[in-house]
Amino acid sequence: MGKWNRRHTLLSLVATLTLLVSPAVIQAETLVWDASSGTVEGYNVYYGTTPSDQSAYRDVGNTTQLDLNNLPLSEGVTYYLCVSAYNSVGESPPCAPVVFTPGDNTPPLPPIGLTTE
């Protein structure tokens, strides 16, 4: 297997990591990134509640997106997420974190005082 090119992989991840959410209105809760160059066997998505500690992670395999509903995130809590690529030689350093705050997904209560005839 060829030598792991960590620098190129890190630059690819940093340049292309995007979070498909809007801070004001959540339209999609999917983290998407471009594939890293070189031999990649999979990606780890790290997450945590401080910019300096994303110690929890999910191995997402060899895919370039993650439905954030699959992570144990709490509504209204700000999370910092970053991605690293790995292969049999090792793991790249994670990219710079992106920020995500899950919105309130509780459905509204029905209106009071309505009757049917």
Wavefront OBJ file of the C-alpha trace (Angstrom):
o trace
v 0.000 0.000 0.000
v 1.309 3.468 -0.835
v 2.482 5.903 1.788
v -0.312 7.857 3.513
v -0.286 11.508 2.459
v -1.565 13.151 5.654
v -0.910 16.734 4.613
v -2.830 16.461 1.354
v -5.682 14.605 3.044
v -5.944 17.202 5.814
v -5.992 20.056 3.284
v -8.714 18.296 1.294
v -10.874 17.859 4.382
v -10.362 21.405 5.645
v -11.132 22.924 2.259
v -14.274 20.958 1.578
v -16.074 20.224 4.866
v -19.520 21.766 4.872
v -22.493 21.519 7.145
v -25.809 21.596 5.342
v -27.702 23.528 7.987
v -28.715 27.129 8.248
v -28.279 28.786 11.653
v -31.714 30.387 11.412
v -33.751 27.650 9.740
v -32.754 24.015 9.709
v -33.435 22.577 6.266
v -31.262 19.483 6.480
v -29.211 17.970 9.243
v -26.528 16.269 7.198
v -22.793 16.758 7.492
v -21.219 16.445 4.019
v -17.583 16.524 2.908
v -15.626 15.815 -0.281
v -13.689 12.577 -0.490
v -10.099 12.814 0.640
v -7.384 12.033 -1.880
v -5.143 9.010 -1.541
v -6.096 5.623 -0.194
v -8.982 6.075 2.226
v -10.673 3.212 4.039
v -13.084 5.380 5.992
v -13.828 8.520 7.957
v -14.355 9.343 11.613
v -16.691 12.186 12.579
v -15.662 13.673 15.923
v -18.032 15.795 17.997
v -18.144 17.530 21.362
v -19.488 20.598 23.130
v -16.285 22.662 23.207
v -14.014 23.813 20.357
v -11.035 22.096 21.974
v -12.665 18.744 22.804
v -14.372 16.606 20.218
v -13.638 13.351 22.034
v -16.774 11.454 21.001
v -16.734 10.041 17.504
v -18.599 7.908 15.010
v -16.844 5.778 12.408
v -18.974 6.336 9.308
v -17.040 3.983 7.031
v -16.152 4.971 3.509
v -18.932 7.509 2.957
v -18.750 11.291 2.732
v -21.832 12.253 4.712
v -23.526 11.671 8.020
v -27.144 12.234 8.985
v -26.690 14.145 12.250
v -29.892 12.607 13.597
v -27.829 9.416 13.980
v -25.664 11.060 16.659
v -26.773 11.369 20.295
v -27.060 15.173 20.196
v -29.275 17.208 22.533
v -31.594 19.938 21.281
v -30.353 23.472 21.890
v -26.780 22.392 22.713
v -23.948 23.697 20.516
v -21.671 20.998 19.105
v -18.350 21.186 17.297
v -17.847 18.558 14.586
v -14.787 17.615 12.568
v -13.788 14.793 10.230
v -10.626 12.748 9.730
v -9.787 10.118 7.136
v -8.101 6.809 7.935
v -6.513 3.816 6.269
v -4.345 0.893 7.388
v -1.349 3.198 7.908
v -3.111 5.595 10.280
v -5.513 8.478 10.678
v -5.186 12.021 9.401
v -5.460 14.898 11.844
v -9.067 16.141 12.029
v -10.142 19.172 10.037
v -11.097 22.446 11.681
v -14.420 22.040 13.518
v -17.747 23.303 12.244
v -20.500 24.391 14.642
v -23.971 22.854 14.811
v -26.836 23.426 17.251
v -29.784 21.036 16.898
v -33.089 22.891 16.926
v -36.218 22.095 18.869
v -37.885 19.182 17.087
v -40.875 19.002 19.430
v -44.127 19.283 17.443
v -46.411 22.126 18.536
v -49.473 21.478 20.673
v -52.822 21.652 18.869
v -54.822 24.864 19.240
v -57.100 25.047 22.301
v -60.843 25.566 21.989
v -61.402 24.072 18.527
v -64.482 21.969 17.972
v -65.718 19.965 15.046
v -69.298 19.964 13.794
l 1 2 3 4 5 6 7 8 9 10 11 12 13 14 15 16 17 18 19 20 21 22 23 24 25 26 27 28 29 30 31 32 33 34 35 36 37 38 39 40 41 42 43 44 45 46 47 48 49 50 51 52 53 54 55 56 57 58 59 60 61 62 63 64 65 66 67 68 69 70 71 72 73 74 75 76 77 78 79 80 81 82 83 84 85 86 87 88 89 90 91 92 93 94 95 96 97 98 99 100 101 102 103 104 105 106 107 108 109 110 111 112 113 114 115 116 117
